[in-house]
Every structure is written in structure tokens, then in C-alpha cells.
Amino acid sequence: MISVTRLNGSQMWLNAIMIETVEETPDTYVTLITGKRIIVLEKAADVIAMIQAYYRDIGIHAATIKVQQTEEWS
């Protein structure tokens, strides 16, 4: 889970695995795989860094890098 801040200042926790996209236009929108969109105060780069840190913590980050490298070499 990652912590983000809604526009009203309240904190919420998102399941990082459920995040499909992060956009900054100029507000930061987080879109979940369910289609739900959430506007947060954090910058897109900060949200992405939190997602990557979460993936490293649970061991998914290394696996995704290996898959990307294998696909690039194909």
C-alpha cells in the first residue's frame, strides 16, 4: 500500500498493485485497474517512486525488470 493525499487534504492508502496509470495534467490522476480515477496532491514522479519502492519491498520490482529485459532481447 502507498499513502497519497486527496485534494481535501485527507490521507488515503492505495494498493499499488491495483494502479494502472498515473497522469499529471497538471493535477495528478491515479487510475486503478477497476477504472476508478483519484486526484491526489502528490506529483506523478512521487507517486511512481512510491510504487517502485513498494514493488522493491515485496520483491516484484526485480521480476519486472527481468521480464522487460527478456522482451527487449527477443
FENMORA-V66315 format. One record per residue. N is the residue number from 1. PHI is phi as a letter, one per 40 degrees, with the letter a starting at -180 (none if undefined). Layout:
{{N	PHI} {N	PHI}}
This chain:
{{1	none} {2	b} {3	c} {4	b} {5	b} {6	c} {7	c} {8	c} {9	g} {10	c} {11	c} {12	b} {13	b} {14	b} {15	c} {16	c} {17	c} {18	c} {19	c} {20	c} {21	a} {22	b} {23	b} {24	b} {25	a} {26	c} {27	c} {28	c} {29	b} {30	b} {31	b} {32	c} {33	c} {34	c} {35	g} {36	c} {37	b} {38	b} {39	c} {40	b} {41	c} {42	c} {43	c} {44	d} {45	c} {46	c} {47	c} {48	c} {49	c} {50	c} {51	c} {52	c} {53	c} {54	c} {55	c} {56	c} {57	c} {58	c} {59	g} {60	c} {61	d} {62	c} {63	c} {64	c} {65	c} {66	c} {67	c} {68	c} {69	c} {70	c} {71	c} {72	c} {73	c} {74	c}}
